[in-house]
C-alpha cells in the first residue's frame, strides 16, 4: 500500500503471508495542493492473491 502527494511517497510493505485479515495504516501523510494518490501493488507466485477491503482516508488534526 502506498500514498503519494507532492512528490513524497509513504508506503507499507508486507513482509510475510497474512492468512487472516490484517489492518494496515499509513500515518502522517501530508496532502499537498489537495491531491493524494493511494495505491496497492502486489507480487507473488502463480495463484497468489492480494485482497483489499474497506479502505478509508481519515483527516488527522
N, C-alpha and C positions, 0 to 999 in steps of 0.2 A: 504494500500500500504506500502511496506517496502523495504528497501535496506540494504544489509549486505556485509561487506568487513572487512577482518582482525579480525573477531570475534566481530565487533561492528555493532549494528543494529540501523537504524533510521527508524521511522515509522510515518505514518499519519493515525489517527483514525477518521473515520466518525462517528459523534455522533447522527445524525438525518437523516431522509429521505431527499433526494435531487431530487425533481420531475423534475428539469431542469439539463442539463449538467453542470458540475462544474469542473473548472481547479484545480488540486491538484499538489503541488510541494513539493519535498523534497530538501532542500538546504544544502550546506556544507557537502556533503558526501565525506569522504576521501577514495579513492580507494587504497588498499594495494596490492602489488605484481601483479598489472594489472588485478585483478579479482573483480567483483562486481556481486552480485545476487540481482535481483529485482523481487518482487512477489506481488501477490494480494490474499487476503483471505476474505471471507465473511461469515457471519452467518445471518440467518433470518428465518422467519416463512415460512411454506409451501407456494409456489407460489411467494415468493420474488425473486428478481434478482439483480445482480450486473453487470453492463455493463461498460466495459473499452474500450477506443478507443484512438488512436493517442498517443502512449507512445514515449517519446523522452529522450535521455540521452545527456546532454549538458555539455561540459567541461567549468568550470569557471576558469579564471586566477586569 
